[in-house]
């Protein structure tokens, strides 16, 4: 019969192997990755598709690890030749040359590592070699995905035949709007199920103060309109110029920015004829003080700042068949109210008070629309928020998720996706923290001073920053640990009781009189106990203060009966006990553990293995706490109940592909169907923390796999396939609803993500993940054999 001593020895041995592997440098080359070959124009060529492809490829590389290698075949012709510095540009295709097509065909077919070919298609790129292009795609033996940047309605027989040829050959099709998909189905007889709609990507931005940006660029006090993109007559800038006099008459501070150099192809064909035409019109209309050219190819960071300082963005294309515009999308993502001609993209996105449209070339309508928006601030602000909620699903991170899943599906079993962990980013936490504490809420990513502070959030912040310091030993974090610890001290009364709600003026609010504060008190004890456990690395004055505050409230916790509050206190006791030998902690641990077991036995049966007759929020903390009680006491009853309850919970919130935590719209009551939507980051994070502890104790790989699945919920593995974590700000969106993500990035969600991110660091999502996971399995087998498991 195995003894507890031998089992402990085996557990320690396995854990030490895991830790050793996590901290040992591994070779960087884990094998040849399956290759995705993208055929596209590419920088330094100045072209919308080139920029699009570069942004998409960067997003894919940044979002996934050990999954695939992306290589580029750059499109050129006899008039467009470039030198490419990007090492991922592996081939060139000269669309003017039959031999170039033939050589590329042979290369693709002979390279066994190329698993799929992705073509960025625009008619102008292949118009001089349609027959060669059609023969080329027929001769490729690899799976083929095609992105149609333009879909023309009402084709003649020749155009229809050429497009139909591509459609029939492609294994998957991507368009960027519903309208484009409708045209393919209606005019080209394509099965709708073959079409994926993946909108043009946009960049996440940390929404900066508009007035501050205007000062930076010398536009203080001006009302800014803008448009941007490679200049050509198709942009119909003259429509805006003709509208401006009627606007300036009412708003003399107006300044219209025309951002971007002339399109290189236009320069080759006609020089600066169009720009000269616009300059003459500006002079003719007397607009010299109200129009400014930014005549250069603007780098992305500068462009995003120009768009964020823009009061109204104007899009005046004269092409009714222009399916989509990247410039339009970028402006929307930067929070610009938009007035646009009714291209299909605009009609889709601006519907429902997201923007305004006007007839092609109609300057009077444009002037009226501008004046309406200028003097209706509420409407303008409403359009901004509606636009941001509509456009968030188009971020490059979300585009990467949608592209990767489609390409992996098209390539069959040749590509297996693994998410890459984002860099740990404390910017948003620091931005939300004053000298007094961490604020509660944000409007988008901008802290809301009026929301005040809570003990809940500052306790979470103390835990998260403690985790960060333990991992990275960053001395700058000590400042924040002190702030959050001082806040907890501020909320602790002389009696040892805690209050939760504090306004921005540091006054306790009336909410403390009307709400149950047990959960808040439990979180405070968890945070204090955790800081005490870091006594070997934190300054002595910090851990001593935490210990004093912990002891001051400990005797009062025996009166806590809230299930989750007891669990939080147990976590505090567990961590405190790791550093301080105190017989009282064992007494309290057994007290709370027995209460939880009693609750479980009262409620549980063969179908419902839980402590209560419902599942609400922070469910995972209950079995995790009971497992911690086992870890300290060795009581097998605690272990058995914890595992039964946790496995039951996991069966309710996981399927084969993702986690779906209990909805905050309606808790899951015994005997009733679970609500599908309304997921919060805190529940996902607590599940990850619990999975980590259950894996540590039971060594079951399924817990590790579920931990990875749960964390990828933040990265797009959810029912909307949208990111919840915002890598641009370091914040986390406040929730996942049925049709949208809540874009506010408050303290609870941001800290929940941070705790989860710091918890999973050594297990997966790193460049050495595949290697590491293989080594874990090998180490586990070796440990079992060596120790006679």
Buried (B, 14 or more C-beta within 10 A) or exposed (E): EEEEEEEEEBBEBBBEBBEEBBEEEBEEEBEEBBBBBBBBBBBEBBBBBBBBBBBBBEBBBBBBBBBBBBBBBBBBBEEBEBEBEEEBBBBBBBBBBEEBBBBBBEBBEEBEEBBBBBBBBBBEBBEEBBEBBBBBBEBBEBBBBBBBBBBBBEBEEEBBEBBBBBBEBBBBBBBBBBBBBBBBBEBBEBEEEBBBBBBBBBBBBBBBEBEEBBEEBEBEEBBBBBBBBBBBBBBBBBBBBBBBBBBBEEBEEBBBBBBBBBBBBBBEEEEBEBBEEBBEBBEEBEBEEBBBBBBEBBEEEEBBBBBBBBBBBBBBBBBEEBBBBBBBBBBBBBBBBBBBBBBBBBBBBBEEEBBBBBEBBBBEBBBBBBBEBBEEEEBBEBBBBBBBBBBBBBBBBBBBBBBBBBBBBBBEEBBEBBBBBBEBBBEBBBBBBBEBBBBBBBBBBBBBEEBBBBBBBBBBBBBBBBBBBBBBEEEEBBEBBBBBBBBBBBBBEEEBBBBBBBBBEEEBBEBBEEEEBBBBBBBBBBBBBBBBBBBEEBEEEBBEBBBEBBBBBBEBBEEBEBBBBBBBBBBBBBBBBBBBEBEEBBEBBBBBBBBBBEBBEEBBEEEBBBBBEBBBBBBBBBBBBBBBBBBBBEBEBBBEBBBBBBBBBBEBBBEEEBBBBBBBEEBBBEEEEBBEBBBBBBBBBBBBBBBBBBBBBBBBEBBBBBBBBBBBBBBBBBBBBBBBBBBBBBBBBBBBBEEBBBBBBBBBBBBBBBBBBBBBBBBBBBBBBBBBBEBBEEBBEBBBEEBEB
